[in-house]
Amino acid sequence: MLKIHFSGEDILRTRLAPAADPIWELVLSLHVLQGRNRDPLTANWRRTVTRALRQDVPSEQLRLLFALNPPRGYFPDFLTPYDSVDGFEAGLDALRRTPTELLHRDLSVLAAETQLPSSAAALARGEVAVLHHLAESMEQYRSLAINPYWSRIQAAVAADRARRARALLDGGVEGLLTSLRPAMRWEDRVLEVRHYPHSREMHLDGRGLLLVPSFFCASTPVALLDPALPPVLVYPVDRLGGLAPADRVAAIPSGAPRDSLAALLGRTRAAVLQATDEGSTTGEVARQLNISPAAASQHATVLRNAGLLVSHRERNSVLHTLTPLGRAMLDA
């Protein structure tokens, strides 16, 4: 179990990442791709990406990248720099600037658990060419494995952020931390991460915690090993039906007028879909549209069964958010 200890200052400084983190998603997707878990929500993605990598990328090009990201156990902290909260390029620039002592330390830990190629030794010595090769490999892998699915990944993370934002508005940061159950438990200023692979204590020391919702995170949240780095906790989100390339999410002609959506769904149901644009409870939908809560719930059920909404119960209310298909219909 991982126990994260908060002071009052840490609670004030805890925050949620503004969007899906492209570096974390890339790294964690490598673990999913190589893992034995045959999750049906990522099965098609795994087949498609494996085929694309075999056809388009020489195996030697990605050998180091895959070796640094075994499907289980430790992977180097330097692969996921804090700067990636500002986007992929910012994260990659930070990776290229990784100090040699950090490279050597992280790779020494990894080498104790898994066999590494000879290029890892050069990387541990801080050879610039190898570090730049690793960054180029990440860019190449991203173009095939992440970019075609990015809108889906973003939608799943955005839906989770809507849930956490509601918990934050209703209960402050402690409400946000409480909402992370059942994978985590918040009690007496300690956030306990259940089923963590190692018994560990983390003290935030007034720095707060950055919570990063992630599509490719497995069932167990992930934290960095180095206590000196800015504290980050990556946790899994609802995958909203899995992955499909962006161009197959919905075949809706661009520029179709909003009246067409009403004609397709019915005006009230289209209005319910629009009301959940940024996440709304059943009661909020009912009040906004001046319909009964029972009617709002019935319309939400139909939209959910059609794959346009996802619903999560939070205590005495149900929060509805758009799926990627619902977002595509609303935005068209």
Buried (B, 14 or more C-beta within 10 A) or exposed (E): EBBBBBBEEBBEBBBBBEBBBBBBBBBBBBBBBBBEEEBEEBEEBBEBBEEBBEEEBEEEBBBBBBBBBBBBEBBBBBBBBBBBBEBBEBBBBBBEEBEBEBBBBBBEBBEEEBEBBEBBBBBBEBBEEBBEBBBEBBEBBBEBBBBBBBBBBBBBBBBBBBBBBBBBEEBEBBBBBBBBEEBBBBEEBBBBBBEBEEEBEBBBEEBBBBBBBBBBBBEBBBBBBBEEBBBBBBBBBBBBBBBBBBEEBBEBEEEEEEEBBBEEBEEBBBBBBBBBBEBBBBBBBBBBBEBEBEBBBBBBBBBBEBBBBBBBEBEEBBBBBBBBBBBBBBEB
